[in-house]
Structures are given as C-alpha cells and as structure tokens.
Amino acid sequence: MRKMWKTPQLFLAMTLGVALLAGCSNDNGGGNGNGGTSNSTGTANQTKENDTSPVTFTFFSADPNPNWQKMQDDVGKEITKQTGVTLDAEFAVGDPAQKIALIATSGEYPDLISPKGELNKLVDAGAMLDLTDLVDKYAPNLKKLFGSQMKRLRYGNDDQSIYVIPSYSAVDGKTFVAGGGFELQHRAVKEAGYPPIKTLQDYEKVIKSYLDKHPTDEAGNKNIGLSLNADDWRMYISVTNPAAETTGKSGDGEYYINPESYEATYHFRTEGEKEYFKWLNHMYNAGLLDKESFVQKYDQYQAKVASGRVIGLVDADWDYADSEKSLKTAGKLDQTYGHYAVMLSDTYKDNRFQPTGFMAGWGIGITKDCKDPVRAIKFLDYLASEQAQILNNWGIEGKDYQMTNGKRVVPEDVQQRIVNDNTAFSKESGIGFYTISAHYGDGVKDSSGNYFTKNFPEQILDGYTKADKETLKAYGATTWLDLFPKEDEFQPKAWGAAWNIAVPGDDDVTILGNKMKDITWKRIPEAIMAKPEAFDKIWDDYQEDLIKAGVEKMEKGFTKYVQDRVKLWNE
C-alpha cells in the first residue's frame, strides 16, 4: 500500500526558510521572469536546441535522501555535463506534508518540486505551471515514453492541466522485486527449520521460538521480537496498512475500493481488520512486540535494526535499508531479512501486487517561480531519455558496468560493493539518485536489447547475499517474489490506486480525512497497548468515534473521486 504518507513533528525543525527555495538562477543571467500558470515562452537562451550552459534549479522533494551528494557523485557530474543543470536540492526530513503546506502558503516556490500526495495544496495556491504545452513543444522523450498514456497525466475531469511529470510509477514495467510483506531474520527462520510462513500464527511462532532460546544477544542486550516504526507518516507503512494487506485488500491507502461499484470504505471499518490489531495487542501483552514501538523515533528504530537484535519487522525494505546495509557491512548476513506473504489466516490471499496500470498523479512539477521553464522541461526530458535512464540505473560505462558480448555486465568487485558496502558505493556513484522524472519499469529493454533497470531476475540474484540464497533455496524459491501471489493472478484496477487520487485541500473529504487520521492514530496505539480484556471496548469506541466524526460522509465524497478517476482514465 506503499506510498501513503504523512504526518507529525520533525518538520518543525525544518526552518531553513523558504527563501532558500525560491528562484531559478541561471549562471549566465538567462531567464525571462515569467510567473504565470501556463508558460511556454522563454529567452533567446531557452530556444537553443541543446543549451548546456550552466544553470541551477532549486528543487524540493517530499522524499528523504540522506546520501545526496549535491550532484558531485559520478552520475550527477555526468548529468550536469550533458545538460548544464545543477540541482540545489532540499529533501524532506520528518513530515513532508507540513513542509509542502509551508511552501504553498509562503508564495515563494522552488523551481522544481516533487510533492507526492500534497500536489493539491500547490495547485490550490496557484504555484504550479500547466506543463501541457511545454511537453508538447520541448519534450520528445516524454511524449515517446508516455505514448497513449498521456491522458492519465491530466489533473482531473474539471481541470485537465498537466502539473507533474509522473516519476513514482514506471511505464510498462513488470514486478520482479518483493520488498515488503512481513520480514524475519534468516537466522530465526533457519533455526525454526524453515517452516511455512503464511499466517500471523506462523510468523509469531518463529519469533517466539527464537526468543525463547535466545533472549539476549552475545553482549547480553535484550533481543526484540517485532518492532514497528510508528514515527510520523511511517505509521501507515508499519502499523496501519498491514491490517488491510493481511486481509486481502489491495494497496489503496486509507480506503478499500469495491472493484465492482468503485465505492470507497475507510479500510479500518472493513472485515478482518479488528482481528489484525487484536493480534498486535496479543503480541504486545505477550512481550513479543517492542514496548517502544509507539514512542521511538525513526533513528532509534534504525539503530535497533542495525544492532541485529530485532527478529521481525513489518515494513518496506527501503525504510530499513540503511540499517540492513550496516548489518551487511558488519558481516551479520544472518541478521538481515527475508520477505514473506503473511495473512490473517489462510482464507485470505495476498494481492499487494495486483496491477494498477500506469499511474500518474505523483511526480515532479515546475512552479511559476521558475524563470526558465523551457530549460527545466528539457532537463526532465533528458532524464527520461534512454541515455539518462541507463546512466541513472547502471552508472558509468567502464567503471560501474562493462559491455560484454553486447550485454551490460556489472564486474564482480563492483557487485560486491553494491551488496556489502552499498551506502559508500551509492554516495560515490550516484546510481539511483536521479529517478525524479519519467522512466521505464523493470523488465523493459532499451534499443540495444538490454534492460533499462537492474531489476531483472539474473541481476536480482547477483544482489542477494549467501543468507538470502540459503533461505530461498530452503523454500524452493529463487527470488522473494516467488513467495507471493503474482500480479497476473489479478485483474488490473481501473482506478489505479486510491492513495494516488488528488483531493483539494479545502474539500470535505480532505478535512474529514484529517479528523479520521487523528482519531485512528490515537485509538490504534491505545488498542494495541491495552490489556487484552480492554481491547474490544476500545475498538468499539473507536468505531463510534469515526461515525460521529463523519466517516460515512468522507467515504461518500471519496467514492465520487474514485468514480471520476475511472471515467477520466478509461473513457
């Protein structure tokens, strides 16, 4: 359910000042100063076909990037060489929604912005340019890449402007990587004899049996059964989304969408979810769930995972990736994690890989404060080119990969650094840092017959550790995806994903949604940490709170947005 993100406090520390975000500075003094919401004109400098004179664009991303090297990594330097562009970038720390709201109300905008689910705030503020004409006139790579999917870039039925270039959903890709689900350390699964891990009870049994035998680590520190990351918006990923996932609901953020009627229901009001949270309550009271799950900060969570003391996680691999890299660097491969399709019971089927079709909605846009929007769209168009996608995914030819008999091959010494010294390697190479424009997905081949990305079966296997391979072999699998139902077992969702649907900030759906979130984020931890005999009453009170706060009105309002999306995308 991936990318349904938001909330609390750390963003108050991001008081760098929006002045840092304003303005587009062309080192040669270019720029025409236009600031309207539709802009396809520019200086004489902009009309040059291949202008590579130095220019700096300010950029804000709602995603964190702690390894950003200010484009002084190998890939960044090559991008600047090819385009003349340098990004003066700022990345989210804490809750991106608060930062986007601050930018929207300030009236001063970065040249480029990737706001994830908060685009509506910027559109409402009149901050975003309509990119329709810019793409048509100056972006041949983008037009080729999107093809017939271009209509999905439109903002809505009433406003058919293009405000962002989609960057979170790849074009024409296949799923080869399973990076979510329920995670268990390899050593715990091995010691349990590689049992079936398909239900919550299976998962719990592995954790409990390991802790019974190994209550502490070698230094006497207490091992932890399951730790959740409930800090800020990560609450969605680690705490609340799994209630829907383990009960067979596809990734639609805070809603369940009826596939026949397209009616939306707040997923906490659907069948099975009470039982999931009751299981977490049981884990808490049995001493198997980390007592600090709802008070720890993200860095504390990361430190616990990096210590090797946490046996189980319910998270996405990108959220604990740096911690796992530390384990690999320390040679603690058996304390890294495998991914399992765990359900509430065997009556449910994991459909996290149900196809959505190409999804627009989340991406990167150009604001009205950018003085050179033509140059900016050409930069985004370059990043969507075959040359740039290969550069971003594979690195520098002759250094990060070699051409052998017409195929891109990663040398063994480079592959070992990718697996075992990834943080340092990433900072030096910059590989993967520049997926900020449109791109092809996994399994798509370029004009040379090679894959655009490294996520294809042969290369994925090269990225696995010995511990990964040992565990997978025990389960008769080759990749972690083999342990999950495949995307071709499901029909594509006509609406894409509900979390991807933009709702205006002043709409009742948004206002009520914030109320539901406040209620949910109070009641769910309360229910999990309660005494077992108190759980049912807290849950009933929670459901009553939702009704009183207007959840049915919110559901009805969001249903219309879902149905409008189906009409917009499938007309």
C-alpha positions, 0 to 999 in steps of 0.5 A: 500500500506503499506510498501513503504518507504523512504526518507529525513533528520533525518538520518543525525543525525544518526552518531553513526558510523558504527563501532558500527555495525560491528562484531559478538562477541561471549562471549566465543571467538567462531567464525571462521572469515569467510567473504565470500558470501556463508558460511556454515562452522563454529567452533567446537562451531557452530556444537553443536546441541543446543549451548546456550552459550552466544553470541551477534549479532549486528543487524540493522533494517530499522524499528523504535522501540522506546520501545526496551528494549535491550532484558531485557523485559520478552520475550527477557530474555526468548529468550536469555535463550533458545538460548544464543543470545543477540541482540545489536540492532540499529533501524532506526530513520528518513530515513532508506534508507540513513542509509542502503546506509551508511552501504553498502558503509562503508564495515563494516556490522552488523551481522544481518540486516533487510533492507526492500526495500534497500536489493539491495544496500547490495547485490550490495556491496557484504555484504550479505551471500547466506543463501541457504545452511545454511537453508538447513543444520541448519534450520528445522523450516524454511524449515517446515514453508516455505514448497513449498514456498521456491522458492519465497525466491530466489533473482531473475531469474539471481541470485537465492541466498537466502539473507533474511529470509522473516519476513514482510509477514506471511505464510498462514495467513488470514486478520482479522485486518483493520488498515488503510483506512481513520480514524475519531474520534468516537466522530465526527462520533457519533455526525454526527449520524453515517452516511455512510462513503464511499466517500471523500464527506462523510468523509469531511462532518463529519469533517466539521460538527464537526468543525463547532460546535466545533472549539476549544477544552475545553482549547480553542486550535484550533481543526484540521480537517485532518492532514497528516504526510508528514515527510520523507518516511511517505509521501507515507503512508499519502499523496501519496498512498491514491490517488491510494487506493481511486481509486481502485488500489491495494497496489503496491507502486509507480506503478499500475500493469495491472493484465492482461499484468503485465505492470507497470504505475507510479500510479500518471499518472493513472485515478482518481488520479488528482481528489484525490489531487484536493480534498486535495487542496479543503480541504486545501483552505477550512481550513479543512486540517492542514496548517502544514501538509507539514512542521511538523515533525513526533513528532509534528504530534504525539503530535497533535494526542495525544492532541485529537484535530485532527478529521481525519487522513489518515494513518496506525494505527501503525504510530499513535499508540503511540499517540492513546495509550496516548489518551487511557491512558488519558481516551479520548476513544472518541478521538481515531479512527475508520477505514473506506473504503473511495473512490473517489466516489462510482464507485470505490471499495476498494481492499487494501486487495486483496491477494498477496500470500506469499511474500518474498523479505523483511526480515532479512539477515546475512552479511559476517561480521558475524563470526558465521553464523551457530549460527545466522541461528539457532537463526532465526530458533528458532524464527520461531519455534512454541515455539518462535512464541507463546512466541513472540505473547502471552508472558509468560505462567502464567503471560501474558496468562493462559491455560484454558480448553486447550485454551490460555486465556489472564486474564482480568487485563492483557487485560486491560493493553494491551488496556489502558496502552499498551506502559508500558505493551509492554516495560515490556513484550516484546510481539511483539518485536521479529517478525524479522524472519519467522512466521505464519499469523493470523488465523493459529493454532499451534499443540495444536489447538490454534492460533499462533497470537492474531489476531483472531476475539474473541481476536480482540474484547477483544482489542477494547475499549467501543468507538470502540464497540459503533461505530461498533455496530452503523454500524452493524459491529463487527470488522473494517474489516467488513467495507471493501471489503474482500480479497476473493472478489479478485483474488490473484496477481501473482506478489505479490506486486510491492513495494516488487520487488528488483531493483539494485541500479545502474539500470535505473529504480532505478535512474529514480525512484529517479528523479520521487520521487523528482519531485512528492514530490515537485509538490504534496505539491505545488498542494495541497497548491495552490489556487484552480484556480492554481491547474490544471496548476500545475498538468499539469506541473507536468505531463510534468515534469515526461515525460521529466524526463523519466517516460515512460522509468522507467515504461518500465524497471519496467514492465520487473521486474514485468514480471520476478517476475511472471515467477520466482514465478509461473513457 
